[in-house]
């Protein structure tokens, strides 16, 4: 960009925060993304990169502190990439997430004049995560990646995860040091343990998954003993860790779990709850990471559906069946559709666990299953979609339009793809009635939404 060069120093007022957690400012009508700056700061920044449409910089000095700036409660915040907003007041985080949804709808979906409600936050926005994935490296390092790198920041405690995870982590570190079980070094391709995944339930039970580069995991018996026997000052009791797995991941890509699971100890699955319903969860199951906010989210789905008990519902991307089961008592019939075979098997097991008889789970691609339901003269009154971050496949949107439901409830974890998909639906005669952001991931830039869409 003419007029700027790397190394230049500029004064910027930070007017927004990007989806990656960087401060956003403008200088001579050119946008800059600045590290270590938050909304409301005035900073002196050094330009580190210049792109065609924007620049990147780093904060050298905060000239005026934002009124929304607070001290982070986490000792690892300024290095770790796990959270981006812990130094921004929680009230402002909620406002920021609402604004991000509004801006995405306008900029990407070309949707104006829709009611976007205030983000529903948490009374205590800490210790909420029920699943945590740690990176493991050479020298018994266990932690998260440093910002904008693949360097591991060792973590002793994390303020957003269940307290028992902190203790389990210390026990695993002690195990690795005592028995010289080294972490995996991606550069030299040496070492054994690549990742640690820990799931926790509402009643403080835990599943521990140790991810290794191959079948080798020395001292398994000692690992099991340390994780299931009260040890030192640890609060872990014999009843805490109820399931231990070894997962084999030979791939060097940054994907936590590989295809092979070996149960080392305890239960095949852990039992958790959403409201009055129970769910069995395996190592690879998708389950919302925030117990309390999941109930908020699903209650909003029920509110938007406004069911009388006579409706037939299609729940697309149903996973292990959490939404289908949660709404089942309000509907005449629910069809849950999912392309992952293991998820459908878990969903059917969860159906039996909850003694529900008005839900059918179908294995297949939603864009292929939905037309087949239509061909069987099954009239779908409403459709729920809860896709991954990439949003809906265009072929599925076409299938939804062909099914012609009176109402669609869209659950989204990505405002950008949500706005794109809503734009398609509006073009086909649907109206976006209301959007409810829910803060499923406090102190991060992520925001979940529930959207009510009705046929015009």
GILINJO-V260803 format. One line per field, one symbol per residue. ss: DSSP state (~ for helix, > for strand, _ for the rest). A space follows every 50 residues. Layout:
ss: ???
This chain:
ss: ________>>>>>>>>>_____>>>>>__>>>>>>______>>>>>>>>> ___>>>>>>>>>>>____>__________>_______>_~~~~~~~~~~~ ~~~~~~~_______>>>>>>________>_>>>>>>>___>>>>>>____ _>>>______>_~~~~~~~~~~~~~~~~____>_>____>__>>>>>>>> _____>>>>>>>_______~~~~~~~~~____________>>>>>>>>__ _________>>>>>>>___>>>>>__>>>>>________>~~~~~~~~~~ ~~~~~______>>>>>_____~~~~~~~~~__>>>>>>__~~~~~~~~~~ ~~~_____>>>>>__~~~~~~~~~~______>>>>________~~~~~~~ ~~~___>>>>>>__~~~~~~~~~~~~~__>>>>>>>>>_________>>> >>>>>_
